[in-house]
Amino acid sequence: MLWVKTFHILFVASWFAGLFYLPRIYVNIAQAEDPAVRLALVGMARRLYRFMTILAYPAIFFGLWLYLYYGIGLGGRDIWMHVKLVLVAVLLVYHFICRHYLIAFERQDNKHSHVFYRWFNEFPVVMFLAITALVVIKPFY
């Protein structure tokens, strides 16, 4: 079980690294005035999105393995896990919203300012804090 936990933590941390950095690239794209710079940043964002999507799959796989096979969080009093799973689902929606914005940048159809993306960039930090607190503190146990 410890190997499964280790891999889950490794892939979650890697996925979050992408979730932290991709919106920061969006800030730079939204600020870029030079078309060549914008094109290079969009390429970086495209590659990062592809890579972080690949990392999300094993993060979810190992998490489900812990949940379903080892029963972590399956108890009747483990409300913290249900809240965590809802937050992970919200995080997946955020991940796909990132794709939506990437497509808009690729089509040169961005409708948001760099200030919007600066705020958008803060969401995964809040989610990381909330999910980590739920796992470590287990407030609804």
C-alpha positions in Angstrom: 0.0 0.0 0.0 2.9 2.4 0.7 4.1 2.2 -2.9 0.6 3.0 -4.2 0.5 6.0 -1.8 3.9 7.1 -2.9 3.0 7.0 -6.6 -0.3 8.8 -5.9 1.5 11.6 -4.1 4.1 11.8 -6.8 1.6 12.1 -9.7 -0.7 14.4 -7.8 2.3 16.7 -7.1 3.3 16.6 -10.7 -0.2 17.3 -12.0 -0.5 20.2 -9.6 2.8 21.6 -10.9 1.2 21.8 -14.3 -2.0 23.3 -12.8 0.1 26.0 -11.0 2.2 26.9 -14.1 -0.2 26.7 -17.0 -2.3 29.7 -15.9 0.9 31.6 -15.3 1.8 31.0 -19.0 -1.7 32.3 -19.8 -0.9 35.5 -18.0 2.2 36.0 -20.2 0.3 35.2 -23.4 -2.4 37.7 -22.5 0.3 40.3 -21.9 2.4 39.5 -25.0 2.3 42.1 -27.7 4.8 40.4 -30.0 3.1 37.7 -32.2 6.3 35.6 -32.2 6.4 35.6 -28.4 2.7 34.8 -28.2 3.1 31.9 -30.6 6.1 30.5 -28.6 4.1 30.8 -25.3 1.1 29.1 -26.8 3.4 26.2 -27.9 4.7 26.0 -24.4 1.2 26.0 -23.0 0.1 23.3 -25.5 2.9 21.0 -24.5 2.4 21.6 -20.8 -1.3 20.9 -21.0 -0.6 17.6 -22.9 2.0 16.6 -20.3 -0.1 17.5 -17.2 -3.1 15.6 -18.7 -1.0 12.5 -19.0 0.1 13.0 -15.3 -3.5 13.4 -14.1 -4.4 9.8 -15.2 -2.0 7.9 -12.9 -2.8 10.4 -10.1 -6.5 9.5 -10.4 -5.7 5.8 -10.9 -3.6 5.5 -7.8 -6.1 7.5 -5.8 -8.9 5.2 -6.8 -6.7 2.2 -6.0 -6.2 3.5 -2.5 -9.9 4.3 -2.2 -11.5 1.2 -3.7 -8.9 -1.5 -3.1 -7.5 -0.5 0.3 -10.7 1.2 1.5 -9.1 4.4 2.5 -11.9 6.8 3.1 -14.7 4.2 2.5 -15.9 4.2 6.1 -19.2 5.7 7.0 -17.6 8.3 9.2 -15.1 9.3 6.4 -16.9 12.4 5.2 -13.6 14.1 4.6 -12.9 11.7 1.7 -16.3 12.5 0.1 -15.5 16.2 0.3 -12.0 15.6 -1.1 -13.5 13.6 -4.0 -15.9 16.5 -4.8 -12.9 18.9 -4.7 -11.0 16.6 -7.0 -14.0 16.6 -9.4 -14.0 20.4 -9.3 -10.2 20.4 -10.0 -10.9 18.2 -13.1 -13.4 20.7 -14.3 -10.7 23.4 -13.8 -8.3 21.3 -15.8 -10.7 21.2 -18.7 -11.4 24.9 -18.4 -7.7 25.3 -18.9 -8.1 23.4 -22.1 -10.9 25.7 -23.2 -8.6 28.8 -22.6 -5.8 27.1 -24.5 -8.0 26.5 -27.5 -9.0 30.2 -27.4 -5.4 31.2 -27.4 -4.6 28.9 -30.2 -7.4 30.4 -32.3 -6.3 33.9 -31.2 -9.7 34.4 -29.7 -8.8 35.2 -26.0 -11.5 37.3 -24.3 -9.7 37.8 -21.0 -7.1 40.1 -19.7 -3.9 39.2 -17.9 -5.5 40.3 -14.6 -8.2 37.7 -15.1 -5.6 35.0 -15.6 -3.7 36.2 -12.5 -6.9 35.5 -10.4 -7.6 32.3 -12.4 -4.0 31.2 -11.4 -4.9 31.3 -7.7 -7.6 28.6 -7.8 -5.3 25.5 -7.8 -3.4 26.9 -4.8 -6.7 27.1 -2.9 -7.7 23.7 -4.0 -4.3 22.2 -3.1 -4.5 23.7 0.4 -8.1 22.5 0.9 -7.4 18.9 -0.4 -4.2 18.6 1.6 -6.0 19.9 4.8 -8.7 17.3 4.3 -6.3 14.5 3.9 -4.0 15.4 6.8 -6.5 16.8 9.3 -9.5 14.7 8.4 -11.8 17.4 9.9 -15.1 15.4 9.3 -13.9 12.1 10.8 
